[in-house]
């Protein structure tokens, strides 16, 4: 039966050897990256919508949503007074 390429087999074995802590950290990094990309898309979309229609209500709401997304990413990534960022604690909680 077809087993796939060597790169695919290596990727599957690497995934099987990773701990749940590493997987949770990687998943959190992907989610935060997607949120930032969405925020950039919202800002760009708000500008385009404002330029095309001249309407202000929806572009302003899009900018508010982008700001909320960026603030959420900052909350997850900025460390507290002890130097611990919440995003770093996600992987530790997954291993327990």
C-alpha positions as CSV (number, residue, x, y, z in Angstrom):
1,X,0.0,0.0,0.0
2,X,1.1,3.6,-0.7
3,X,2.9,5.1,2.4
4,X,3.5,8.6,1.1
5,X,6.6,10.5,0.7
6,X,9.6,10.4,3.0
7,X,8.9,14.0,4.1
8,X,5.3,13.0,5.1
9,X,6.5,10.0,7.1
10,X,9.1,12.2,8.9
11,X,6.4,14.8,9.7
12,X,4.1,12.1,11.1
13,X,6.9,10.6,13.3
14,X,7.9,14.1,14.5
15,X,4.3,14.9,15.5
16,X,4.1,11.6,17.3
17,X,7.2,12.4,19.3
18,X,6.1,15.9,20.4
19,X,4.7,16.4,23.8
20,X,1.2,17.8,24.4
21,X,2.9,20.9,25.9
22,X,4.7,21.6,22.6
23,X,1.6,20.9,20.6
24,X,-0.5,23.3,22.7
25,X,2.2,26.0,22.4
26,X,2.4,25.6,18.7
27,X,-1.4,25.7,18.4
28,X,-1.5,28.9,20.4
29,X,1.1,30.5,18.2
30,X,-1.0,29.6,15.1
31,X,-4.1,31.1,16.7
32,X,-2.4,34.3,17.7
33,X,-0.9,34.6,14.3
34,X,-4.3,34.2,12.6
35,X,-5.8,36.8,14.9
36,X,-3.1,39.3,13.9
37,X,-3.6,38.6,10.2
38,X,-7.3,39.1,10.7
39,X,-6.7,42.4,12.4
40,X,-4.5,43.6,9.5
41,X,-7.2,42.5,7.1
42,X,-9.8,44.4,9.0
43,X,-7.8,47.6,8.9
44,X,-7.2,47.2,5.2
45,X,-10.9,46.3,4.6
46,X,-12.0,49.3,6.6
47,X,-9.9,51.7,4.6
48,X,-11.1,50.2,1.3
49,X,-14.7,50.3,2.4
50,X,-14.4,53.9,3.6
51,X,-12.7,55.0,0.3
52,X,-15.3,53.2,-1.9
53,X,-18.5,54.2,-0.1
54,X,-17.6,57.2,2.0
55,X,-19.6,55.6,4.8
56,X,-18.1,55.8,8.2
57,X,-20.1,53.5,10.5
58,X,-19.0,50.1,9.3
59,X,-15.3,51.0,8.8
60,X,-15.2,52.4,12.3
61,X,-16.7,49.2,13.7
62,X,-14.1,47.2,11.7
63,X,-11.3,49.3,13.2
64,X,-12.7,48.8,16.7
65,X,-12.8,45.1,16.1
66,X,-9.2,45.1,14.9
67,X,-8.1,47.1,18.0
68,X,-9.9,44.5,20.2
69,X,-8.1,41.7,18.4
70,X,-4.7,43.4,18.8
71,X,-5.4,44.1,22.5
72,X,-6.3,40.4,23.1
73,X,-3.0,39.3,21.5
74,X,-1.1,41.8,23.7
75,X,-2.9,40.4,26.8
76,X,-1.8,36.9,25.9
77,X,1.8,37.7,25.0
78,X,3.0,40.5,27.3
79,X,4.6,39.2,30.5
80,X,3.3,40.2,34.0
81,X,5.4,41.6,36.8
82,X,7.0,38.2,37.4
83,X,7.9,37.8,33.8
84,X,5.4,35.1,32.9
85,X,3.3,35.5,29.8
86,X,-0.1,33.8,29.7
87,X,0.7,32.2,26.3
88,X,3.7,30.4,28.0
89,X,1.4,29.0,30.7
90,X,-0.9,27.3,28.1
91,X,1.7,24.6,27.3
92,X,2.3,24.0,31.0
93,X,-1.4,23.5,31.8
94,X,-1.8,21.1,28.9
95,X,0.9,18.7,30.3
96,X,-0.8,18.4,33.7
